[in-house]
């Protein structure tokens, strides 16, 4: 795997998490396991949102875009 700088790593992580969350939005009924995964992904985004450039990478209001 090619090494990336920190911005590229965070962008890739954010993109992957957003993709997973978008896929979960399509499921009307989530299993308990999938629901737990959604919470985990949202928690990861909350932590990453502490990064000052987070808003440049695809989402501004996590709770509005992905309500629990």
DRENPA-901872 format. One record per residue: residue in one letter; residue number from 1; x, y, z of N, C-alpha, C in turn. Coordinates in steps of 0.1 Angstrom, whole numbers. Layout:
('A'; NUM; (X; Y; Z); (X; Y; Z); (X; Y; Z)) ...
***
This chain:
('X'; 1; (8; -12; 0); (0; 0; 0); (9; 12; 0)) ('X'; 2; (5; 22; -8); (13; 34; -9); (11; 43; 3)) ('X'; 3; (21; 49; 8); (21; 57; 20); (15; 71; 16)) ('X'; 4; (7; 77; 25); (0; 89; 22); (3; 99; 33)) ('X'; 5; (1; 112; 31); (3; 122; 41); (-10; 122; 50)) ('X'; 6; (-10; 129; 61); (-21; 128; 71); (-34; 133; 65)) ('X'; 7; (-33; 143; 56); (-46; 149; 50); (-52; 138; 41)) ('X'; 8; (-44; 131; 34); (-49; 121; 24); (-55; 109; 32)) ('X'; 9; (-48; 106; 43); (-53; 95; 51); (-67; 98; 57)) ('X'; 10; (-68; 110; 63); (-80; 114; 69); (-91; 116; 59)) ('X'; 11; (-88; 121; 47); (-98; 122; 36); (-103; 108; 32)) ('X'; 12; (-94; 99; 31); (-98; 85; 27); (-107; 79; 38)) ('X'; 13; (-103; 81; 51); (-111; 76; 62); (-125; 82; 62)) ('X'; 14; (-126; 95; 61); (-139; 102; 60); (-147; 97; 49)) ('X'; 15; (-141; 96; 37); (-149; 91; 25); (-154; 77; 28)) ('X'; 16; (-146; 68; 34); (-151; 55; 36); (-162; 55; 46)) ('X'; 17; (-161; 62; 57); (-171; 63; 67); (-184; 68; 61)) ('X'; 18; (-183; 79; 53); (-195; 85; 47); (-202; 75; 38)) ('X'; 19; (-194; 67; 30); (-199; 57; 21); (-207; 46; 29)) ('X'; 20; (-201; 42; 40); (-208; 32; 49); (-221; 37; 54)) ('X'; 21; (-220; 49; 59); (-232; 55; 65); (-243; 57; 55)) ('X'; 22; (-239; 61; 42); (-249; 63; 32); (-256; 50; 28)) ('X'; 23; (-248; 39; 28); (-253; 26; 25); (-263; 22; 36)) ('X'; 24; (-260; 25; 49); (-269; 21; 60); (-282; 29; 59)) ('X'; 25; (-281; 42; 54); (-293; 50; 53); (-304; 43; 44)) ('X'; 26; (-299; 35; 35); (-309; 28; 26); (-316; 17; 33)) ('X'; 27; (-310; 11; 43); (-317; 0; 51); (-327; 6; 60)) ('X'; 28; (-340; 2; 58); (-351; 7; 67); (-349; 2; 81)) ('X'; 29; (-347; -11; 82); (-345; -17; 95); (-331; -22; 97)) ('X'; 30; (-324; -17; 106); (-310; -22; 108); (-310; -32; 120)) ('X'; 31; (-302; -42; 119); (-300; -51; 130); (-293; -44; 141)) ('X'; 32; (-293; -50; 153); (-286; -44; 164); (-272; -42; 161)) ('X'; 33; (-266; -52; 154); (-252; -51; 151); (-249; -39; 141)) ('X'; 34; (-258; -38; 131); (-256; -27; 121); (-259; -13; 128)) ('X'; 35; (-268; -13; 137); (-271; -1; 144); (-259; 3; 153)) ('X'; 36; (-253; -6; 159); (-241; -4; 167); (-229; 1; 158)) ('X'; 37; (-228; -4; 146); (-218; 1; 136); (-221; 15; 132)) ('X'; 38; (-234; 18; 130); (-237; 32; 127); (-232; 42; 138)) ('X'; 39; (-235; 38; 150); (-231; 47; 162); (-216; 48; 162)) ('X'; 40; (-209; 37; 159); (-194; 37; 159); (-189; 46; 148)) ('X'; 41; (-195; 45; 136); (-190; 54; 125); (-193; 69; 129)) ('X'; 42; (-205; 71; 134); (-208; 85; 138); (-198; 91; 149)) ('X'; 43; (-195; 82; 158); (-185; 86; 169); (-172; 89; 162)) ('X'; 44; (-168; 81; 153); (-155; 84; 146); (-155; 97; 139)) ('X'; 45; (-167; 100; 132); (-168; 113; 126); (-168; 125; 136)) ('X'; 46; (-174; 123; 147); (-174; 133; 158); (-159; 136; 162)) ('X'; 47; (-152; 126; 164); (-138; 127; 168); (-130; 134; 157)) ('X'; 48; (-131; 130; 145); (-124; 136; 133); (-128; 150; 131)) ('X'; 49; (-141; 153; 135); (-145; 167; 133); (-138; 177; 142)) ('X'; 50; (-130; 173; 151); (-122; 182; 159); (-110; 187; 150)) ('X'; 51; (-107; 181; 139); (-97; 185; 130); (-102; 198; 123)) ('X'; 52; (-93; 208; 122); (-98; 221; 117); (-102; 221; 102)) ('X'; 53; (-97; 211; 95); (-100; 210; 80); (-112; 201; 77)) ('X'; 54; (-118; 195; 88); (-128; 185; 86); (-139; 190; 76)) ('X'; 55; (-144; 202; 78); (-155; 207; 69); (-152; 207; 54)) ('X'; 56; (-139; 206; 51); (-136; 206; 37); (-137; 192; 30)) ('X'; 57; (-140; 182; 39); (-140; 169; 34); (-154; 162; 34)) ('X'; 58; (-165; 170; 31); (-177; 164; 28); (-189; 165; 37)) ('X'; 59; (-187; 170; 49); (-199; 171; 58); (-197; 182; 68)) ('X'; 60; (-208; 189; 71); (-207; 200; 80); (-215; 198; 93)) ('X'; 61; (-226; 192; 92); (-235; 189; 104); (-238; 174; 104)) ('X'; 62; (-230; 167; 112); (-231; 153; 112); (-244; 148; 117)) ('X'; 63; (-249; 154; 128); (-262; 150; 134); (-274; 153; 125)) ('X'; 64; (-273; 163; 117); (-284; 167; 108); (-284; 157; 96)) ('X'; 65; (-272; 154; 91); (-271; 146; 79); (-274; 131; 82)) ('X'; 66; (-269; 127; 94); (-271; 113; 98); (-278; 112; 112)) ('X'; 67; (-291; 115; 113); (-298; 115; 126); (-298; 101; 132)) ('X'; 68; (-297; 100; 145); (-298; 87; 152); (-312; 82; 153)) 
***
